[in-house]
Amino acid sequence: MKRRSKTHFKAIHISVPIRVLDEFDNKLNYNQSRSAKIALLMKEYASPENNSLALYTVEEIVEHLQYEFHVDSPEYTLVKSLLQILSK
């Protein structure tokens, strides 16, 4: 007999800019599910008290840091270099 998941799913339709979707898909590894990642992000957003860096990869955290600094700053250059190292 097949085991059935106790989690029920619902298909939804959303509209996002194509560039955002492309960037999102480029962040996913080949074995990651877009739906699973979006569900995780939605769950995190709905539960701010459980906001944890553990939900993100190191690369995602560093990428977020890059937007905290001005493009001409040494901090931005350092974070950008670190991102290049992590992406190898």
DOVEXZA-449648 format. One record per residue: residue number from 0; residue in three letters; x, y, z of N, C-alpha, C in turn. Coordinates in steps of 0.001 Angstrom, whole numbers. Atoms other than C-alpha are relative to their C-alpha. Layout:
BEGIN
+-----+------+---------+---------+---------+---------+---------+---------+---------+---------+---------+
| seq | type |      nu |      nv |      nw |     cau |     cav |     caw |      cu |      cv |      cw |
+-----+------+---------+---------+---------+---------+---------+---------+---------+---------+---------+
| NUM |  ALA |       X |       Y |       Z |       X |       Y |       Z |       X |       Y |       Z |
...
+-----+------+---------+---------+---------+---------+---------+---------+---------+---------+---------+
This chain:
BEGIN
+-----+------+---------+---------+---------+---------+---------+---------+---------+---------+---------+
| seq | type |      nu |      nv |      nw |     cau |     cav |     caw |      cu |      cv |      cw |
+-----+------+---------+---------+---------+---------+---------+---------+---------+---------+---------+
|   0 |  MET |     839 |   -1169 |       0 |       0 |       0 |       0 |     897 |    1250 |       0 |
|   1 |  LYS |    -771 |   -1228 |      72 |    1303 |    3484 |    -869 |    -204 |     844 |    1250 |
|   2 |  ARG |     113 |    -958 |   -1099 |    2094 |    5909 |    1910 |    -465 |    1322 |    -587 |
|   3 |  ARG |     482 |   -1303 |     446 |     220 |    9137 |    1526 |     535 |    1085 |     918 |
|   4 |  SER |    -503 |   -1132 |    -759 |    1638 |   12430 |    2595 |   -1143 |     632 |     778 |
|   5 |  LYS |    1013 |    -688 |    -804 |    -233 |   14157 |    5392 |     -76 |    1476 |    -375 |
|   6 |  THR |      -7 |   -1387 |     446 |     674 |   17476 |    3805 |    -787 |     105 |   -1287 |
|   7 |  HIS |     800 |    -221 |    1199 |   -1868 |   18692 |    1319 |     540 |    1231 |    -720 |
|   8 |  PHE |    -543 |   -1084 |     805 |    -783 |   20957 |   -1513 |   -1106 |     648 |    -824 |
|   9 |  LYS |     935 |    -710 |     853 |   -2599 |   23588 |   -3536 |     809 |     735 |   -1065 |
|  10 |  ALA |    -649 |    -708 |    1096 |   -1498 |   24839 |   -6941 |    -504 |    1437 |     -19 |
|  11 |  ILE |     375 |   -1406 |      89 |   -1471 |   28624 |   -7240 |     623 |     597 |   -1257 |
|  12 |  HIS |    -534 |    -720 |    1150 |    -890 |   31015 |  -10106 |     469 |    1360 |     486 |
|  13 |  ILE |    -521 |   -1315 |    -362 |    1362 |   34011 |   -9542 |     676 |     613 |   -1220 |
|  14 |  SER |    -699 |    -711 |    1066 |    2819 |   36639 |  -11824 |    1212 |     694 |     593 |
|  15 |  VAL |   -1240 |    -654 |    -418 |    6423 |   37723 |  -11399 |     734 |     452 |   -1252 |
|  16 |  PRO |    -790 |    -419 |    1153 |    8740 |   39631 |  -13677 |     918 |   -1143 |    -469 |
|  17 |  ILE |    -803 |    1081 |     571 |   10620 |   37297 |  -16020 |    1424 |      26 |     548 |
|  18 |  ARG |   -1375 |    -104 |    -506 |   13982 |   38613 |  -14837 |     115 |    -547 |    1427 |
|  19 |  VAL |      -9 |     500 |   -1383 |   13116 |   37858 |  -11206 |     -51 |   -1522 |       3 |
|  20 |  LEU |     106 |    1457 |      79 |   12104 |   34318 |  -12108 |    1296 |    -615 |    -510 |
|  21 |  ASP |   -1275 |     504 |     522 |   15282 |   33808 |  -14142 |    1092 |      36 |    1062 |
|  22 |  GLU |    -996 |    -123 |   -1064 |   17445 |   35071 |  -11282 |    -252 |   -1040 |    1095 |
|  23 |  PHE |     364 |     983 |   -1019 |   15566 |   32845 |   -8836 |     419 |   -1401 |    -451 |
|  24 |  ASP |    -345 |    1320 |     527 |   15983 |   29776 |  -11043 |    1506 |    -206 |     -69 |
|  25 |  ASN |   -1460 |     110 |      66 |   19688 |   30518 |  -11481 |     625 |    -250 |    1367 |
|  26 |  LYS |    -499 |     224 |   -1369 |   20122 |   30431 |   -7691 |    -207 |   -1439 |     460 |
|  27 |  LEU |     308 |    1368 |    -418 |   18645 |   26945 |   -7410 |    1010 |    -981 |    -569 |
|  28 |  ASN |    -822 |    1097 |     494 |   20827 |   23883 |   -7680 |    -870 |    -893 |    -869 |
|  29 |  TYR |     761 |     857 |     907 |   19833 |   21287 |  -10244 |    -950 |    -946 |     744 |
|  30 |  ASN |     837 |     934 |    -748 |   18345 |   19115 |   -7496 |    -988 |     691 |     947 |
|  31 |  GLN |     936 |    -730 |    -852 |   16328 |   21874 |   -5771 |   -1303 |     253 |    -751 |
|  32 |  SER |    1323 |    -238 |     565 |   12626 |   22340 |   -6356 |    -381 |    1465 |     173 |
|  33 |  ARG |     455 |   -1386 |     -75 |   11351 |   25817 |   -7190 |   -1173 |      98 |     971 |
|  34 |  SER |    1178 |     -33 |    -875 |    8047 |   25034 |   -5454 |     389 |    -164 |    1464 |
|  35 |  ALA |    -420 |     227 |   -1391 |    9774 |   23737 |   -2325 |     689 |    1239 |     564 |
|  36 |  LYS |    -703 |   -1200 |    -471 |   12002 |   26829 |   -2097 |    -987 |    1144 |     233 |
|  37 |  ILE |    1010 |   -1054 |    -175 |    9058 |   29208 |   -2588 |    -844 |    -283 |    1241 |
|  38 |  ALA |     782 |     361 |   -1194 |    7064 |   27302 |      55 |     797 |     303 |    1268 |
|  39 |  LEU |    -854 |    -286 |   -1150 |   10015 |   27601 |    2451 |      80 |    1497 |     258 |
|  40 |  LEU |     -60 |   -1462 |    -142 |   10307 |   31337 |    1793 |   -1325 |     566 |     512 |
|  41 |  MET |    1314 |    -445 |    -475 |    6550 |   31802 |    2307 |    -189 |    -329 |    1480 |
|  42 |  LYS |     117 |     424 |   -1402 |    6673 |   29859 |    5564 |     841 |     911 |     892 |
|  43 |  GLU |    -873 |    -893 |    -759 |    9595 |   31970 |    6770 |    -614 |    1388 |     117 |
|  44 |  TYR |     607 |   -1325 |      -2 |    7829 |   35190 |    5801 |   -1192 |      59 |     952 |
|  45 |  ALA |    1191 |      41 |    -854 |    4678 |   34140 |    7657 |     358 |    -181 |    1475 |
|  46 |  SER |    -427 |     239 |   -1384 |    6670 |   33278 |   10808 |    1252 |     817 |     319 |
|  47 |  PRO |   -1185 |    -834 |    -224 |    8960 |   36245 |   11546 |     765 |    -354 |    1276 |
|  48 |  GLU |    -699 |     365 |   -1226 |    9766 |   34918 |   15026 |     965 |   -1159 |    -235 |
|  49 |  ASN |    -892 |    1105 |     325 |   11437 |   31937 |   13375 |    1006 |     388 |   -1071 |
|  50 |  ASN |    -916 |    -467 |    1020 |   13542 |   34087 |   11064 |    1415 |    -464 |     343 |
|  51 |  SER |   -1292 |     596 |    -296 |   16800 |   32212 |   10851 |     882 |       7 |   -1230 |
|  52 |  LEU |    -958 |      62 |    1098 |   19893 |   32472 |    8724 |     259 |   -1435 |    -433 |
|  53 |  ALA |    -209 |    1407 |     342 |   19971 |   28682 |    8767 |    -785 |    -411 |   -1240 |
|  54 |  LEU |     805 |     317 |    1166 |   17365 |   28735 |    5994 |     697 |     386 |   -1305 |
|  55 |  TYR |    -686 |    -502 |    1184 |   19833 |   30383 |    3597 |    1353 |    -667 |    -169 |
|  56 |  THR |   -1353 |     483 |     264 |   22991 |   29186 |    1925 |     962 |    1147 |     301 |
|  57 |  VAL |   -1021 |   -1027 |    -242 |   26235 |   31031 |    2630 |      27 |     978 |   -1170 |
|  58 |  GLU |     -17 |    -856 |    1185 |   26164 |   32346 |    -921 |   -1169 |     985 |       4 |
|  59 |  GLU |    1161 |    -890 |     -65 |   22649 |   33775 |    -438 |     199 |    1105 |    1038 |
|  60 |  ILE |    -250 |    -988 |   -1058 |   23707 |   35539 |    2770 |    1002 |    1044 |    -481 |
|  61 |  VAL |   -1022 |    -923 |     496 |   26801 |   37031 |    1177 |    -559 |     871 |   -1118 |
|  62 |  GLU |     610 |    -789 |    1074 |   24812 |   38110 |   -1867 |    -869 |    1113 |     575 |
|  63 |  HIS |     819 |   -1027 |    -647 |   22398 |   39942 |     400 |     887 |    1118 |     556 |
|  64 |  LEU |    -923 |    -996 |    -549 |   25341 |   41687 |    2060 |     478 |     979 |   -1073 |
|  65 |  GLN |    -507 |    -840 |    1084 |   26484 |   43014 |   -1291 |    -895 |    1215 |    -218 |
|  66 |  TYR |     933 |   -1106 |     220 |   23367 |   45189 |   -1497 |     -23 |     997 |    1154 |
|  67 |  GLU |     -55 |    -902 |   -1145 |   24140 |   46813 |    1839 |    1047 |    1100 |    -173 |
|  68 |  PHE |   -1111 |    -935 |     171 |   27161 |   48699 |     480 |     -89 |     726 |   -1341 |
|  69 |  HIS |     -69 |    -773 |    1240 |   27703 |   51375 |   -2136 |     949 |    -710 |    -968 |
|  70 |  VAL |    -753 |     729 |    1027 |   29086 |   49999 |   -5410 |    1479 |     390 |     -24 |
|  71 |  ASP |   -1397 |    -454 |      32 |   32288 |   52064 |   -5126 |     746 |    -218 |    1310 |
|  72 |  SER |    -637 |     161 |   -1312 |   33031 |   51085 |   -1536 |     905 |   -1232 |      39 |
|  73 |  PRO |    -878 |    1175 |    -146 |   35809 |   48707 |    -464 |    -766 |   -1222 |     534 |
|  74 |  GLU |     790 |    1106 |    -530 |   33226 |   46627 |    1407 |    -721 |    -741 |   -1127 |
|  75 |  TYR |     693 |     603 |    1142 |   31263 |   46048 |   -1792 |     978 |    -861 |    -808 |
|  76 |  THR |   -1027 |     736 |     751 |   34452 |   44986 |   -3592 |     374 |   -1288 |     712 |
|  77 |  LEU |    -342 |    1189 |    -781 |   35303 |   42582 |    -789 |   -1100 |   -1059 |     -79 |
|  78 |  VAL |    1130 |     930 |      52 |   31831 |   41019 |    -748 |    -143 |    -587 |   -1403 |
|  79 |  LYS |      82 |     472 |    1389 |   31791 |   40784 |   -4557 |    1081 |   -1058 |    -262 |
|  80 |  SER |   -1088 |     981 |     152 |   35160 |   38970 |   -4463 |    -339 |   -1300 |     711 |
|  81 |  LEU |     393 |    1194 |    -750 |   33875 |   36592 |   -1825 |   -1072 |    -790 |    -755 |
|  82 |  LEU |    1029 |     675 |     807 |   30831 |   35833 |   -3995 |     613 |    -762 |   -1168 |
|  83 |  GLN |    -676 |     686 |    1111 |   33127 |   34981 |   -6901 |     696 |   -1257 |     481 |
|  84 |  ILE |    -677 |    1172 |    -564 |   35104 |   32607 |   -4694 |   -1022 |   -1087 |     329 |
|  85 |  LEU |    1036 |     978 |    -390 |   31928 |   30940 |   -3393 |    -664 |    -650 |   -1202 |
|  86 |  SER |     691 |     545 |    1161 |   30513 |   30458 |   -6866 |     846 |   -1008 |    -778 |
|  87 |  LYS |    -885 |     960 |     694 |   33496 |   28333 |   -7980 |    -239 |   -1404 |     462 |
+-----+------+---------+---------+---------+---------+---------+---------+---------+---------+---------+
